[in-house]
Amino acid sequence: MARKKVALDFEQSLAELQQLVERLESGELSLEDSLTCFEQGIGLTRDCQAALNQAEQKVQMLLERDGKLQEVPFEVDPEA
């Protein structure tokens, strides 16, 4: 359940960040509202980056064998 919560939090934060960007790009916000949105966006960006870093660390742990990191080539699924 923790994995779903982290993924859900990441997806939700990313969606909120996209909405903030759209509001900022509209050009219809006052300077004060723009700064508030920007501040919120910075927080969301940090949250997303932390979630991505955590996922990267987990992938590295899963790929590690006998104390050594084994590189696994990325293969694209042609049916996807």
Buried (B, 14 or more C-beta within 10 A) or exposed (E): EEEEEBEEBBEEBBEBBEBBBEBBEEEEBEEEEBEEBEEBBEEBBEBBEBBEEEBEEEEEEEEEEEEEEEEEEEEEEEEE
